[in-house]
């Protein structure tokens, strides 16, 4: 079967792994996501995954908490998610290498760009953990950064909603769904798809972003086949 893309970044939020439970890791949900990743992998697509950590840690303890400390806690929570994904994917026979942006070499390889590219060429799924390794940067920004670094053709941004809307579709039943947006539209309209650092990084490096819902994990396969789902953000 023809796929439109050869190398992609899949951004999974931490929340995507907690399913309906809403916290931590929901094994059946992770299983379903990994089955979809495997299907895409079997189409000869090179896959790197950037995973968030919001299922374990979001924000801070009240206003008093130091922002950097809170962000480091978030980065550590992404490592837990990366190891869970690695475990499930490997049990399915998909080779995986986890690389962390904060060195913890007893746990996983450190992030080395050239090695990541080599793993992708050797048909291993690479999971990028610990964000960019810096506080004040989100895992969406990590996805944009890694996509630029490894020359990925697009970012698949898996969300809990199925596309980008002009207002929250859960609050406003008349919310308008967008099929296509430009980076500038997203910035000017203040659409809450990605933070502005992430979106400008994609804009500067001309990396398209496909926003889609992960409630149907087979959407990942549809997306790499170039089927029209969700919202595409490009030039
Ligand atoms: P090639 O060199 O392309 O064959 O890649 P490879 O990943 O198979 O070889 P390597 O010898 O680098 O790694 C073997 C295994 O050790 C893989 O599962 C790696 O993820 C793991 N590994 C490599 N470096 C580190 C590290 O610094 N820390 C940890 N924890 N694991 C590592």
Boltz pocket constraint, residues with backbone or C-beta under 6 A from the ligand:
constraints:
  - pocket:
      binder: B
      contacts: [[A, 96], [A, 97], [A, 98], [A, 104], [A, 105], [A, 106], [A, 107], [A, 108], [A, 109], [A, 110], [A, 118], [A, 122]]
      max_distance: 6.0
